[in-house]
Amino acid sequence: MTEIEKTLNDHNVRPTAMRILIYKYMADRDAAIALTDIENAFAKADRTTLYRTLKTFEEKNVVHHIDDGTGISKYALCEEGCNCEIEQDLHLHFHCTNCYETVCLTEQKIPHINLPDGYLAEDVNLVVTGICEKCSSNLL
């Protein structure tokens, strides 16, 4: 069994050939990806299959959804041991206004936010926008 198959099995996701390919594609990227990125990479695959794979990955905490303010949903693989829990797994995301990539800054955790009584958080998303490390080094 490959490492990808083990990871998918650990998340109760059946490791089909397409799921393994999509996971590998995402693992080989430094930035979050959109559904259109996957569609372009797997042009011969059925769009519905690709979408359902991403949704399954999201439901089973294999990936997390990122709203980076561009209007295009992006997805990134979760860290090992992540359960996408608000209290412990949230981290910053950075969207570069030059190259348009969005990356997870997993070492930069979002601190606990105390909401007023009666409010229940379902999701927290913090995106910092600016120039990424790659682009800023090209500017110098």
C-alpha positions as CSV (number, residue, x, y, z in Angstrom):
1,M,0.0,0.0,0.0
2,T,1.4,3.4,-0.9
3,E,1.6,6.4,1.5
4,I,-1.3,8.1,-0.4
5,E,-3.5,5.0,-0.1
6,K,-2.7,4.8,3.6
7,T,-3.6,8.5,4.1
8,L,-6.9,8.1,2.2
9,N,-7.7,4.9,4.1
10,D,-6.9,6.7,7.4
11,H,-9.6,9.3,6.4
12,N,-12.1,6.6,5.4
13,V,-11.8,7.5,1.7
14,R,-11.6,4.6,-0.7
15,P,-8.4,5.0,-2.7
16,T,-9.6,4.8,-6.2
17,A,-7.2,5.5,-9.1
18,M,-8.6,9.0,-9.7
19,R,-8.5,9.9,-6.0
20,I,-4.9,8.8,-5.8
21,L,-4.0,10.9,-8.9
22,I,-5.8,14.0,-7.5
23,Y,-4.2,13.6,-4.1
24,K,-0.7,13.3,-5.7
25,Y,-1.4,16.3,-8.0
26,M,-2.3,18.4,-4.9
27,A,0.7,17.1,-2.9
28,D,3.0,18.1,-5.7
29,R,1.9,21.8,-5.5
30,D,3.1,24.5,-3.1
31,A,-0.1,26.5,-3.5
32,A,-3.8,25.9,-3.0
33,I,-5.6,24.8,-6.2
34,A,-8.9,25.5,-7.8
35,L,-11.2,23.0,-9.4
36,T,-10.3,24.5,-12.8
37,D,-6.6,23.6,-12.1
38,I,-7.6,20.0,-11.6
39,E,-9.8,20.0,-14.7
40,N,-6.9,21.4,-16.7
41,A,-4.5,18.7,-15.3
42,F,-7.0,15.9,-16.0
43,A,-8.7,17.2,-19.1
44,K,-10.0,13.7,-20.1
45,A,-11.6,13.1,-16.8
46,D,-15.3,13.8,-16.1
47,R,-15.7,17.2,-14.4
48,T,-18.4,15.8,-12.0
49,T,-15.9,13.1,-10.8
50,L,-13.3,15.7,-10.1
51,Y,-15.7,17.9,-8.2
52,R,-17.1,14.9,-6.2
53,T,-13.5,13.9,-5.4
54,L,-12.7,17.3,-4.0
55,K,-16.0,17.4,-2.0
56,T,-15.3,13.9,-0.6
57,F,-11.8,15.0,0.4
58,E,-13.2,18.1,2.1
59,E,-15.9,16.1,4.0
60,K,-13.3,13.6,5.2
61,N,-10.8,16.3,6.2
62,V,-8.3,15.4,3.5
63,V,-8.4,18.9,2.2
64,H,-9.6,22.2,3.4
65,H,-11.5,24.9,1.5
66,I,-10.0,28.4,1.2
67,D,-11.9,31.5,0.4
68,D,-9.1,33.9,-0.6
69,G,-11.4,36.7,-1.7
70,T,-11.0,36.0,-5.4
71,G,-14.4,34.4,-5.8
72,I,-12.7,31.1,-6.8
73,S,-12.8,28.3,-4.2
74,K,-9.4,26.9,-3.6
75,Y,-8.4,23.7,-1.8
76,A,-5.2,22.6,0.0
77,L,-4.2,19.3,1.6
78,C,-4.6,19.2,5.4
79,E,-1.6,18.7,7.6
80,E,-1.1,15.3,9.2
81,G,-3.3,15.0,12.2
82,C,-5.6,17.9,11.2
83,N,-9.3,17.5,11.9
84,C,-10.2,21.0,10.6
85,E,-11.3,21.9,14.0
86,I,-11.8,25.6,14.8
87,E,-10.2,25.3,18.2
88,Q,-6.9,23.8,17.1
89,D,-6.3,23.4,13.3
90,L,-6.8,26.9,11.9
91,H,-4.0,28.7,10.2
92,L,-3.4,31.8,8.1
93,H,-3.6,31.8,4.3
94,F,-1.7,34.2,2.1
95,H,-2.9,35.4,-1.3
96,C,-0.3,37.0,-3.5
97,T,-1.6,39.9,-5.5
98,N,1.2,39.5,-8.0
99,C,1.2,35.8,-9.0
100,Y,-2.3,35.1,-7.6
101,E,-1.3,32.0,-5.7
102,T,-2.8,31.3,-2.3
103,V,-0.7,29.3,0.1
104,C,-1.2,27.9,3.6
105,L,0.9,29.3,6.4
106,T,0.4,26.3,8.6
107,E,2.9,27.5,11.2
108,Q,0.9,30.7,11.7
109,K,-2.1,29.6,13.8
110,I,-5.2,31.7,14.1
111,P,-5.7,32.5,17.8
112,H,-8.9,31.5,19.6
113,I,-11.6,34.1,19.1
114,N,-14.0,34.7,21.9
115,L,-17.5,35.2,20.5
116,P,-20.3,36.7,22.4
117,D,-22.7,34.4,24.1
118,G,-25.2,32.8,21.7
119,Y,-22.8,32.8,18.7
120,L,-21.5,29.5,17.4
121,A,-18.6,29.5,14.9
122,E,-18.8,27.1,12.0
123,D,-15.8,28.2,10.1
124,V,-13.0,30.8,10.4
125,N,-10.9,32.0,7.5
126,L,-8.1,34.5,7.7
127,V,-6.4,35.5,4.5
128,V,-3.5,38.0,4.3
129,T,-3.0,39.6,0.9
130,G,0.2,41.1,-0.4
131,I,3.3,40.0,-2.3
132,C,4.6,36.5,-1.6
133,E,8.2,35.5,-0.8
134,K,8.8,34.3,-4.4
135,C,7.5,37.5,-6.0
136,S,9.1,39.9,-3.5
137,S,12.5,38.4,-4.1
138,N,12.1,39.1,-7.8
139,L,11.3,42.8,-7.0
140,L,14.6,43.3,-5.2
